[in-house]
Amino acid sequence: MPEEKKDTPPPADDKTPPPADDKKTPPPADDKTPPPADDKKGDDKKTPDDQQPPKPGGKDGKSDDAPKAPEKYDLKVPEGSTHIDANDLPHFAAIAKANGWTNEQAQAFIVAHQDAVHAQRQTFIDTVKSDPDYGGDKLANTQRLAHLALNRIRPEGTTRGDALRYLLDKSGFGDHLEVISFLADIGKLMAEDTQPGVSFRGAAPSTKRDPATVLYGEQSAGA
């Protein structure tokens, strides 16, 4: 019996897409890498500090127009000053020069110093006035005894007497409680040890000792 032939199915339709057209391949990305720096410009030799923008006012940040310290200061003693004199001006000039101050700044410093010493002296005076042992109602006698001691030990008009007064007045410590009380205590001892009619300076005995004689001595009292 002959073999029955079966119909063979036709081959599947080859729908494989054709290969991509090489001509449609997208071109490579545009190489926008910047070109290397030109060595001739010397940019690669600059340090980070050199590449920073310049600071305002110059390399050090200081304005060229800023006031500068003078070669020589022209300083003045404040008007009416009792704590500063011409001998102090060179010392103030040295301080100003060390700090690079202008003449105006140095003069302002002198005035500020004068004001500070004056305020300190006023504090000393107020302290003496309010002290229970040497101030208040006792203040006048305290001052009398202090002057007595000062004029006896360091008479006015002598080299050391004038130098001591200058120092006490200039510094303001002539009004300090500890200085005044010390002189007053010495003056009190002098007054207690003095017999009527006997002078500290060995002058002729006097039967009359008025306040001027006690405070300033025989010569000043008779002047």
Steps between C-alpha positions, in 0.01 A plus 500: 500500500663819393610754777276791531677829446444770753503856406812665639422845641674777323799650679427782738529839353842635591415831651843557643563872468770590264826610652522860599623727238851596589444831339235591760726442802499827706826683482715506815441779751677819425821514704476834676790439736682835536845506353791490744616830642763678303830451680627823357260703718655362818162436665613158622775665699268718707432408860146506645579826678606659174173401339288659773348839426702786648391617844357848520749763602817322392677173551473504882140616505600843630387806318775708356297802606491395870657754740860424581716575800705817452877503507483742793207566731379849586331441834364758743440505874122522558392845610479531877660161556643433846601141432688534170784733407745545214737241648238232440450568128801295377366198690158538340664540159690172550176320588326647195782403267502142631127474426515675164266778611444821313571830671127545565472155658801566721360834616165338578683240711668776701167667571346166599789434739459846653129441553561157655752633753271790585209263561719278715612797706141605561430148626791535745360830628153358550645204691689729740195717558286200592757329722382484865848554647645767272204646309172664584535744789863390544602584144626852572721380786623209287610741228666730754701218654595357160631838386684539827691177446568566133626853559722394788657197333501622137470879514360675195766677298763230555606260225353191660202681639398633159571164332277316748216748457531476124477121516201496736311762303573359155405143588197603703621285790543808714127463566511126570372401844808296588737786411298767680438286808871413521605865486227600742615242754857629474375855539306399809811348657693817423233716656490284815878500538532874453516696821349846502756758394736245331543494122584192294765702319667617815378855465464730798223401739166653429225551750239525229426219254227605263366256236735638233801435723391145572427423137779680316773566759651812645646643179180464297289638781711813522505556125 
